[in-house]
């Protein structure tokens, strides 16, 4: 009888627990052994993993956003429904990350634990003002922006590039095919890198706990609770308001209708993998017309990542607090802007949120090696935030369908459940 293979989640959990135990034992009983182990084992593994993430950040962001924008900017789709859908997705993402920053600053999950900066110390400088940020958002030299990893400039260039492809249509079909296939290659690389995550989790957690001691375990617990609490706040406040005021739908009826979607999203950690179930529940249980669900939900799997945005907001504040780096208001506004724009190209696959987190950290001058701290528990949180992502897709679909019904289109009924 063939041996059953352990899932990646189980392997990461084993890596987290064993790494925390090894780090704690070394910190308490064998601090003199920790230093050489860290220098020749834990640190090299961690540095290689972080370098691998950095390696694919820029191409992944460019290709994914360019191909996403090419689909969004399709003149046949980008009419009244398309414009309303995109606006709702971007607004809910901005609201989600705002909630994340507010609650992270109130709860302060990283306070009381100090992590020393590694060998790659970031250049921390005063945040540019909003005017300067907006003026610099369009790159003078896109190649230089790509080489320097200027993330906001890369996002804007990728958006324009994608819109240009869409407007030219079949004339640039080969270019679009190349960008699409390049995006597939980047997603495959994400999957390959994430296969090394259990070993990286062990080394990174052992290194962090070995250096900071038991305080870090407590801080990570607060970090997880902050994210889960923020996900719940966003779903029960933001989504309820949209459902009640704009979709005229009973939230209890809505939750009953989408429960199978939430189950699949939690187990797969992928909005894309959940999409068939999402569309089936939208049409059968919520009575959303296929003409709307097929467009709104497919688009949502590409650009609506409220749960991922919440993780990024809390993670950035958490990492900044661990390293003792203050984030002023302008830096936090930069986080909202960068994470909202980045949501357009966040791949709907497990682990992609960690890659875009590196982009947000770069945008505000925080050390990318901070990902090492949150990586260990990310797979657990990934399941929860995917639920938020797909629930947000369905809420927006309900609002758009209700709006079309109000315009007098009798073919677009939405069951209220009242």
Wavefront OBJ file of the C-alpha trace (Angstrom):
o trace
v 0.000 0.000 0.000
v 1.419 3.377 -1.079
v 2.372 5.775 1.634
v 0.181 8.847 1.842
v 2.173 12.013 1.167
v 2.015 14.845 3.660
v 0.348 18.020 2.402
v 2.383 21.219 2.125
v 0.345 22.679 4.986
v 1.256 19.759 7.265
v 4.919 20.038 6.283
v 4.951 23.766 7.031
v 3.280 23.161 10.389
v 5.946 20.595 11.236
v 8.610 23.092 10.178
v 7.061 25.857 12.320
v 6.734 23.759 15.472
v 10.115 22.068 15.190
v 11.841 25.349 14.330
v 10.242 27.121 17.292
v 11.226 24.280 19.659
v 14.814 24.167 18.388
v 15.136 27.948 18.554
v 13.682 28.096 22.070
v 15.958 25.299 23.367
v 19.010 26.959 21.839
v 18.012 30.368 23.232
v 17.500 29.088 26.805
v 20.018 26.273 27.203
v 22.637 26.507 24.434
v 23.089 30.169 23.409
v 26.765 29.528 22.616
v 25.769 26.818 20.100
v 23.085 29.005 18.517
v 25.586 31.489 17.062
v 27.540 29.017 14.855
v 24.363 27.138 13.906
v 22.733 30.393 12.910
v 25.765 31.559 10.934
v 26.304 28.359 8.957
v 22.812 26.776 8.789
v 19.765 28.863 9.707
v 20.904 32.188 8.250
v 22.115 30.819 4.847
v 18.845 28.930 4.311
v 16.840 32.022 5.252
v 18.909 34.333 3.048
v 18.587 32.003 0.036
v 14.816 31.763 0.473
v 14.408 35.538 0.750
v 16.643 36.049 -2.293
v 14.470 33.606 -4.246
v 11.394 35.642 -3.331
v 13.124 38.898 -4.299
v 14.185 37.296 -7.590
v 10.625 36.828 -8.827
v 8.882 39.869 -7.275
v 9.466 42.328 -10.137
v 8.678 39.994 -13.088
v 5.672 38.506 -11.273
v 4.212 41.938 -10.514
v 4.801 43.220 -14.048
v 3.472 40.193 -15.947
v 0.478 39.558 -13.666
v -0.679 43.182 -13.587
v -0.117 43.655 -17.326
v -2.186 40.588 -18.231
v -4.797 41.484 -15.623
v -5.122 45.011 -17.011
v -5.346 43.621 -20.555
v -8.386 41.586 -19.506
v -9.973 44.384 -17.491
v -9.520 46.928 -20.264
v -11.315 44.815 -22.881
v -13.532 47.439 -24.572
v -16.359 44.888 -24.924
v -16.397 44.270 -21.171
v -15.360 47.615 -19.757
v -18.773 49.251 -19.883
v -21.083 50.318 -17.082
v -20.962 46.948 -15.298
v -17.189 46.667 -15.670
v -16.532 50.161 -14.360
v -18.834 49.654 -11.371
v -17.277 46.273 -10.572
v -13.688 47.533 -10.697
v -14.563 50.587 -8.571
v -16.240 48.409 -5.909
v -13.321 45.975 -5.805
v -10.721 48.720 -5.410
v -12.797 50.560 -2.779
v -13.355 47.427 -0.670
v -9.632 46.595 -0.899
v -8.676 50.103 0.234
v -11.183 49.870 3.111
v -9.819 46.422 4.077
v -6.211 47.581 4.335
v -7.311 50.733 6.187
v -9.030 48.530 8.783
v -5.854 46.442 8.967
v -3.616 49.435 9.625
v -5.994 50.933 12.196
v -6.375 47.713 14.178
v -2.667 46.830 13.921
v -1.768 50.247 15.329
v -4.244 49.773 18.169
v -3.333 46.160 19.054
v 0.425 46.607 18.409
v 1.191 42.883 17.850
v 4.944 43.465 17.469
v 5.498 45.686 20.499
v 7.717 44.296 23.252
v 9.804 42.076 20.959
v 13.036 43.268 19.370
v 14.516 41.534 16.340
v 18.025 42.627 15.295
v 18.406 43.643 11.658
v 20.351 41.181 9.530
v 23.312 41.881 7.323
v 21.113 43.484 4.650
v 20.158 46.640 6.511
v 17.529 48.761 4.783
v 18.041 52.405 4.016
v 15.442 54.028 6.229
v 14.677 57.604 5.283
v 11.814 60.023 5.706
v 8.766 59.114 3.666
v 8.143 61.299 0.607
v 5.088 63.516 0.804
v 1.923 62.613 -1.085
v 2.522 65.183 -3.849
v 5.999 63.789 -4.547
v 4.657 60.238 -4.526
v 1.924 61.061 -7.042
v 4.331 62.969 -9.302
v 6.821 60.092 -9.271
v 4.230 57.382 -9.851
v 4.746 57.576 -13.642
v 8.262 56.360 -14.517
v 10.479 58.434 -16.805
v 12.408 55.265 -17.629
v 10.429 52.000 -17.216
v 13.576 49.885 -17.588
v 15.247 51.767 -14.761
v 12.094 51.384 -12.624
v 12.179 47.612 -13.229
v 15.905 47.404 -12.442
v 15.511 49.486 -9.262
v 12.345 47.652 -8.120
v 10.379 50.930 -7.889
v 7.107 49.143 -7.241
v 4.552 51.911 -7.740
v 6.202 52.882 -11.029
v 6.269 49.228 -12.126
v 2.559 48.860 -11.307
v 1.631 51.976 -13.306
v 3.773 50.957 -16.302
v 2.284 47.442 -16.217
v -1.255 48.909 -16.117
v -0.567 51.132 -19.140
v 1.120 48.256 -20.966
v -1.880 46.001 -20.332
v -4.386 48.646 -21.421
v -2.339 49.207 -24.581
v -2.469 45.482 -25.370
v -6.236 45.446 -24.863
v -6.851 48.423 -27.129
v -4.712 46.957 -29.931
v -6.543 43.638 -29.706
v -5.553 40.981 -32.226
v -2.699 43.092 -33.613
v -0.626 42.215 -30.555
v -1.974 38.730 -29.930
v 1.555 37.293 -29.894
v 2.718 39.879 -27.367
v -0.299 39.143 -25.179
v 0.347 35.418 -25.484
v 3.984 35.966 -24.457
v 2.962 38.059 -21.417
v 0.296 35.511 -20.474
v 2.708 32.581 -20.716
v 5.385 34.533 -18.839
v 2.847 35.102 -16.079
v 2.174 31.353 -15.988
v 5.919 30.733 -15.657
v 6.105 33.168 -12.715
v 3.163 31.478 -10.990
v 4.890 28.124 -11.479
v 8.052 29.553 -9.923
v 5.991 30.745 -6.944
v 4.722 27.177 -6.535
v 8.261 25.771 -6.780
v 9.643 28.229 -4.241
v 6.767 27.510 -1.869
v 7.714 23.817 -1.977
v 10.850 24.785 -0.081
v 8.755 26.698 2.474
v 8.706 23.914 5.129
v 12.513 23.864 5.289
v 12.714 27.641 5.138
v 10.050 27.864 7.874
v 12.139 25.635 10.133
v 15.340 27.638 9.590
v 13.702 31.064 9.742
v 11.624 30.361 12.843
v 14.598 28.710 14.584
v 16.725 31.767 13.739
v 14.099 34.276 14.894
v 13.116 32.441 18.099
v 16.747 31.626 18.863
v 17.588 35.341 18.696
v 14.486 36.815 20.379
v 13.424 34.006 22.715
v 9.896 33.189 23.845
v 8.722 36.799 23.374
v 8.548 36.250 19.603
v 6.141 33.314 19.972
v 3.762 35.536 21.931
v 4.078 38.308 19.333
v 3.305 35.872 16.505
v 0.184 34.798 18.372
v -0.944 38.431 18.574
v -0.121 38.859 14.883
v -2.366 35.938 13.936
v -5.202 37.132 16.188
v -4.954 40.653 14.747
v -5.327 39.370 11.179
v -8.223 37.025 12.004
v -10.009 39.772 13.985
v -9.549 42.247 11.110
v -10.870 39.729 8.574
v -13.992 39.274 10.695
v -14.445 43.030 11.197
v -14.188 43.663 7.460
v -16.611 40.876 6.569
v -19.212 41.707 9.211
v -19.058 45.499 8.825
v -18.028 46.368 5.256
v -19.750 43.458 3.533
v -22.888 43.674 5.668
v -23.273 47.379 4.823
v -22.934 46.634 1.112
v -25.410 43.757 1.275
v -28.055 45.575 3.313
v -27.847 49.070 1.803
v -26.977 48.373 -1.824
v -27.930 44.746 -2.568
v -31.025 44.815 -0.283
v -30.140 41.293 0.824
v -30.447 39.541 4.172
v -26.868 38.744 5.344
v -28.026 35.467 6.955
v -29.593 34.337 3.680
v -26.378 35.327 1.907
v -24.131 33.344 4.275
v -26.335 30.238 3.998
v -26.162 30.434 0.220
v -22.378 30.718 0.033
v -21.365 28.304 2.805
v -20.082 25.665 0.309
v -17.880 28.355 -1.270
v -16.371 29.249 2.101
v -15.571 25.578 2.755
v -13.774 25.110 -0.560
v -11.928 28.435 -0.244
v -10.696 27.500 3.239
v -9.402 24.083 2.177
v -7.810 25.128 -1.145
v -6.474 28.603 -0.203
v -7.088 29.594 -3.832
v -9.707 31.965 -5.255
v -9.078 30.500 -8.713
v -9.614 26.894 -7.577
v -12.819 27.956 -5.800
v -14.218 29.841 -8.813
v -16.433 27.032 -10.253
v -18.146 26.549 -6.867
v -18.390 30.331 -6.410
v -20.191 30.752 -9.735
v -22.508 27.798 -9.095
v -23.597 29.129 -5.669
v -24.002 32.667 -7.039
v -26.340 31.523 -9.802
v -28.215 28.735 -7.973
v -28.468 30.032 -4.381
v -28.206 33.812 -4.742
v -30.029 33.932 -8.118
v -27.392 36.144 -9.724
v -27.649 36.005 -13.535
v -24.869 34.167 -15.309
v -24.196 37.216 -17.493
v -23.123 39.091 -14.353
v -21.624 36.291 -12.255
v -19.333 35.051 -15.037
v -17.793 38.499 -15.475
v -17.817 39.888 -11.917
v -16.601 36.715 -10.191
v -13.905 35.917 -12.764
v -12.650 39.487 -12.504
v -12.798 39.258 -8.707
v -10.506 36.227 -8.681
v -7.948 38.450 -10.434
v -8.169 41.843 -8.726
v -10.216 41.507 -5.517
v -7.891 40.423 -2.699
v -9.300 42.020 0.463
v -8.009 39.243 2.712
v -4.523 39.472 1.212
v -4.562 43.267 1.620
v -5.472 42.853 5.305
v -2.580 40.437 5.800
v -0.193 42.871 4.121
v -1.349 45.820 6.227
v -1.026 43.972 9.536
v 2.235 42.274 8.490
v 3.926 45.547 7.537
v 3.039 47.180 10.879
v 4.047 43.996 12.742
v 7.426 43.775 10.993
v 8.082 47.493 11.518
v 7.354 47.134 15.238
v 9.605 44.074 15.570
v 12.510 45.948 14.004
v 11.748 49.150 15.914
v 11.152 51.167 12.724
v 8.392 53.797 13.058
v 5.838 54.184 10.265
v 4.453 57.706 9.926
v 1.098 58.621 8.373
v 2.607 59.168 4.926
v 4.248 55.737 4.987
v 0.933 54.132 5.929
v -0.874 55.998 3.148
v 1.792 54.602 0.810
v 0.953 51.108 2.092
v -2.756 51.643 1.295
v -1.954 52.914 -2.205
v 0.616 50.224 -3.032
v -1.394 47.283 -1.673
v -4.604 48.445 -3.389
v -2.894 48.778 -6.781
v -0.995 45.532 -6.248
v -4.261 43.658 -5.685
v -4.923 43.957 -9.431
v -2.159 41.477 -10.132
v -2.048 39.249 -7.064
v -2.138 35.698 -8.383
v -5.118 33.705 -7.112
v -2.923 30.832 -5.903
v -1.638 29.800 -2.468
v 1.472 31.675 -1.315
v 1.306 34.579 -3.799
v 0.463 37.014 -0.999
v 3.971 36.565 0.429
v 5.482 37.683 -2.881
v 3.418 40.873 -3.052
v 4.155 41.511 0.642
v 7.811 41.829 -0.383
v 6.727 44.537 -2.835
v 4.840 46.498 -0.147
v 7.809 46.237 2.255
v 10.082 47.593 -0.478
v 7.713 50.500 -1.108
v 8.040 51.796 2.479
v 11.716 50.933 3.010
v 11.299 48.019 5.414
v 13.604 44.967 5.372
v 12.236 42.223 3.111
v 13.856 39.687 5.442
v 10.962 40.468 7.802
v 8.913 38.059 5.679
v 10.846 35.329 7.464
v 9.000 36.117 10.684
v 5.484 35.865 9.254
v 6.164 33.080 6.756
v 5.846 30.363 9.366
v 2.179 31.044 10.123
v 1.177 32.372 6.707
v -0.159 29.066 5.340
v -2.664 28.907 8.211
v -3.755 32.507 7.651
v -3.835 32.007 3.873
v -6.878 29.750 4.267
v -8.768 32.375 6.284
v -7.988 35.302 4.015
v -8.993 33.332 0.897
v -12.448 32.986 2.451
v -12.587 36.775 2.774
v -11.471 37.184 -0.849
v -14.238 34.991 -2.305
v -16.930 36.361 0.030
v -15.984 39.853 -1.183
v -16.334 38.698 -4.807
v -19.855 37.439 -4.126
v -20.900 40.582 -2.222
v -19.845 42.785 -5.141
v -21.672 40.468 -7.572
v -24.861 40.893 -5.511
v -24.503 44.694 -5.464
v -23.866 44.899 -9.220
v -26.789 42.573 -10.010
v -29.145 44.600 -7.793
v -28.017 47.800 -9.495
v -28.810 46.343 -12.910
v -32.216 45.187 -11.666
v -32.993 48.731 -10.506
v -32.174 50.030 -13.967
v -35.224 48.119 -15.177
v -33.605 44.986 -16.565
v -36.157 42.356 -15.488
v -33.833 39.553 -16.575
v -31.548 40.308 -13.657
v -33.378 39.214 -10.477
v -31.514 38.996 -7.168
v -33.083 36.989 -4.364
v -33.172 39.133 -1.229
v -33.945 36.424 1.272
v -35.798 38.949 3.386
l 1 2 3 4 5 6 7 8 9 10 11 12 13 14 15 16 17 18 19 20 21 22 23 24 25 26 27 28 29 30 31 32 33 34 35 36 37 38 39 40 41 42 43 44 45 46 47 48 49 50 51 52 53 54 55 56 57 58 59 60 61 62 63 64 65 66 67 68 69 70 71 72 73 74 75 76 77 78 79 80 81 82 83 84 85 86 87 88 89 90 91 92 93 94 95 96 97 98 99 100 101 102 103 104 105 106 107 108 109 110 111 112 113 114 115 116 117 118 119 120 121 122 123 124 125 126 127 128 129 130 131 132 133 134 135 136 137 138 139 140 141 142 143 144 145 146 147 148 149 150 151 152 153 154 155 156 157 158 159 160 161 162 163 164 165 166 167 168 169 170 171 172 173 174 175 176 177 178 179 180 181 182 183 184 185 186 187 188 189 190 191 192 193 194 195 196 197 198 199 200 201 202 203 204 205 206 207 208 209 210 211 212 213 214 215 216 217 218 219 220 221 222 223 224 225 226 227 228 229 230 231 232 233 234 235 236 237 238 239 240 241 242 243 244 245 246 247 248 249 250 251 252 253 254 255 256 257 258 259 260 261 262 263 264 265 266 267 268 269 270 271 272 273 274 275 276 277 278 279 280 281 282 283 284 285 286 287 288 289 290 291 292 293 294 295 296 297 298 299 300 301 302 303 304 305 306 307 308 309 310 311 312 313 314 315 316 317 318 319 320 321 322 323 324 325 326 327 328 329 330 331 332 333 334 335 336 337 338 339 340 341 342 343 344 345 346 347 348 349 350 351 352 353 354 355 356 357 358 359 360 361 362 363 364 365 366 367 368 369 370 371 372 373 374 375 376 377 378 379 380 381 382 383 384 385 386 387 388 389 390 391 392 393 394 395 396 397 398 399 400 401 402 403 404 405 406 407 408 409 410 411 412 413 414 415 416 417 418
